[in-house]
Amino acid sequence: MRINLTENQLGEIKRIVQKELFVKGIEPTDEYLFIHGYSKIQKETIYYHLFIENDTLIIRCYARVFDNLGLSVTVRSIAKNVFEYLKNQTGLDNTIYIENGVESFGM
């Protein structure tokens, strides 16, 4: 289920992501919040999907992090910062982080 956020909350998420990535777009869809970013340093595209399932925030990330430790640290840091912000805004304490189809860690 999609996360319903205000324009101010979407702006804050964009600000959080922009600290590390060039934001190409943040688009609420029917199923999730889609974030499209680009790392200028690593020259890689990063996609995030954020949604709620069974009172749990799911943050799904797609990026080429297999051979790039710096990018891996960056995408996880962004996910953690977005989670902390949404936890304060929505009260959701549980989260699952999925990186390239593999559940990596809870936040």
NORJO-V754975 format. One record per pair of residues at least 24 apart in sequence whose C-alpha atoms are under 7 Angstrom apart, sorted by the first residue. I is the first residue (numbers start at 0). GAP is how many residues later the second one is. D is the distance in Angstrom with one decimal. If there is no record, write none. Layout:
# NORJO-V754975
{{I,GAP,D} {I,GAP,D}}
This chain:
# NORJO-V754975
{{0,30,5.5} {0,31,6.5} {0,50,5.6} {0,51,5.1} {0,52,6.1} {1,28,6.4} {1,29,4.8} {1,30,4.2} {1,31,6.4} {1,49,4.8} {1,50,6.2} {2,29,6.6} {2,30,6.7} {2,48,5.5} {2,49,6.3} {12,69,6.4} {15,66,6.8} {16,61,6.1} {41,29,6.6} {54,37,6.8} {55,36,6.6} {55,38,5.0} {55,39,5.2} {56,35,6.7} {56,37,6.2} {56,38,4.5} {56,39,6.3} {57,37,5.7} {57,38,4.9} {57,39,6.1} {58,37,6.2} {58,38,4.9} {58,39,6.2} {59,37,5.9} {59,38,4.6} {59,39,6.0} {60,37,6.1} {60,38,4.8} {60,39,6.0} {61,37,6.1} {61,38,4.9} {62,37,6.7} {79,27,6.6}}
